[in-house]
Every structure is written in C-alpha cells, then in structure tokens.
Amino acid sequence: MSSNTLKLLSLVISAFAIVKIAMAGDPDILTDYIVPQGVSAIDGNFFTYTSFRPIVLGTPQPTAFKVTKASMVEFPALNGQSVSYAALQFPGGSVNPPHTHPRSAELLLVCQGSLQVGFVDTTNKLYTQKLQEGDMFIFPKGLVHFQYNADPKTSALAISAFGSANAGTVSIPSTLFNTSIDDNVLALSFKTDIATIQSLKKNFAA
Ligand SMILES: *[C@@H]1O[C@H](CO)[C@@H](O)[C@H](O)[C@H]1NC(C)=O
C-alpha cells in the first residue's frame, strides 16, 4: 500500500470512529413504544405523567434542594424514547452539589428565580454563568456541574431536559464520602490526613 492509500484508509477509519461516538446514546427501538411486561391494555394515561403539577403550582415549597425526576423509572412510557425531564427546586441559598449524568447532556431552563451554574470540562476549565428567569444553559454530557441559588430570600425553579430516558446521576460528594472507599485512598487523593476524611464522611452517615 502506498503511504497515500494508508493515509486515506486511516482518515476513513477515524471518520467512522467519530460517527460512532456521535451516535453513542440510548438504543433505538424497533417498535413505536415499549409496554412494560404485565401491562395488558394501555390508553392515553400510559403516555401521561402528572407528578410535576404541584411543582409548577409551587405548593408545597421544599425546605431543602429537591429533584423530582420524570425518567423511565417514574414514567415507564419514556423507555426507548431517549428523552426525560427533571424538576429542580431550590429554596433560597441552596445548592445542587457537583455531579455528572453519565448518559446525557442536560438542557436547563430557569422557570422562577435565578441560578448560578457551572461545569468543568476535561481540560479542567470551569465555565460559569448567572442565569435569570427564562434563561437556558447546556451542561455537556458526562461533565461535572452544579447549580446554586445564591439569593437567600427567593426560591428558584428549573426544569432540565435530558437526551436519555435514564440519564443517571453520579453525585461527587456521595460517591467519594458516602461509600466505603478506603480512608487512606481518599487521604492520599485529597492530599490530606485520615482524620479530615473521616470528618467529611461523618456528615454523610445515614
Ligand atoms: C448515605 O448513604 C446512605 C445509604 O445509601 C443513605 O441512606 C444516606 O441518605 C446517604 N447520606 C447522604 C447525606 O446522602
């Protein structure tokens, strides 16, 4: 093979690799929708989810940060449709701690109040923004991000859309300090001592 042929071949191969990456997401289904096993007759109710009603009405207001999901777990008709929502309620001064969604980007819309948001990309660069009512922000797939209602007096409400029926959430604080990762591993990783790690873990104990 000439070196030009080789170059062309490697271009084609890398183009295929890029297409494969771009298509990584929920699997396509070969039916219009998926009816769960054991469910025999469905009607419009199967495609309807009403658990966001009280959130949109604003009653009751939670006293701590609260996520209400509409993923395929809560709303089975989403199975196979590659979409889902989450409603995020922030009392004044509350935070949604740093976390990732392994299977989807997140498109957040601020419906009430204001939010400070940010994510860190794979070069460790932080991107932040102050969002007002009506603003949207996109958190790229898999990257660590957070949202914070810096206003101590006004609550905030955001609705997030996901390109997966089951985006998944990995909370960074819980993953590190509310599992049984060895104290020594964490102390070395955070360049600190075991006592500091144990004190962080204590705050998560059930
Ligand atoms: C820590 O994990 C336990 C067991 O999974 C859970 O019950 C508890 O709520 C978690 N604590 C926090 C603060 O997330």
The ligand as a MOL file (V3000), in Angstrom:
LIG
                    3D

  0  0  0     0  0            999 V3000
M  V30 BEGIN CTAB
M  V30 COUNTS 14 14 0 0 0
M  V30 BEGIN ATOM
M  V30 1 C -25.5480 7.9570 52.5580 0
M  V30 2 O -25.8650 6.6590 52.1020 0
M  V30 3 C -26.9080 6.0330 52.8270 0
M  V30 4 C -27.0300 4.6020 52.3600 0
M  V30 5 O -27.0950 4.5110 50.9650 0
M  V30 6 C -28.1940 6.8290 52.6260 0
M  V30 7 O -29.2540 6.2480 53.3470 0
M  V30 8 C -27.9710 8.2640 53.1150 0
M  V30 9 O -29.1060 9.0500 52.8330 0
M  V30 10 C -26.7500 8.8810 52.4430 0
M  V30 11 N -26.4730 10.1600 53.0530 0
M  V30 12 C -26.4760 11.3080 52.3690 0
M  V30 13 C -26.2600 12.5380 53.1770 0
M  V30 14 O -26.6450 11.3770 51.1590 0
M  V30 END ATOM
M  V30 BEGIN BOND
M  V30 1 1 1 2
M  V30 2 1 1 10
M  V30 3 1 2 3
M  V30 4 1 3 4
M  V30 5 1 3 6
M  V30 6 1 4 5
M  V30 7 1 6 7
M  V30 8 1 6 8
M  V30 9 1 8 9
M  V30 10 1 8 10
M  V30 11 1 10 11
M  V30 12 1 11 12
M  V30 13 1 12 13
M  V30 14 2 12 14
M  V30 END BOND
M  V30 END CTAB
M  END
